Amino acid sequence: MNVFLEQNPGVDRDSMFVDDYEFGAYNNVGFGVADFSDKEKMKSVTITAPDLGFGQWMSYLGNTMKLSPVDKITWGEIPEGVLRLGGTFVVRGDDVKYQWSDRIPGDHPDIEEVLEIAEREVVEQKKKGEKLFFGLF
């Protein structure tokens, strides 16, 4: 978590949650494990690389293993944490306003849509004087 926070100084440490290597939180929200045998699912996903500058790419590549949910590495095996799929949520109070579950690694939602929903919820929270929370999975 410390490496992530160093690379993302705008994220508040108190809003972070880190799962353990049993992946209980991931399982509880329905995230799965990558299955590359489903060729139809893989065809339906368009993977795009993030728009990063050279220095950002070097930082990303240099920190990938430090940030991966991997307990130990055995030569010739892909660690389960690398195959774990994540997702994106917009939550307000106890209500999930938006949920996206990645179908394969590199899959992600329409960021503009997520931001639009999140911004709309922030406006509503401010109107009602509710506390704001930010989190990533």
Summary of the structure (lengths in Angstrom):
residues: 137
radius of gyration: 16.6
end to end distance: 12.1
largest distance: 53.9
contacts: 275
relative contact order: 0.17
helix: 40%
strand: 11%
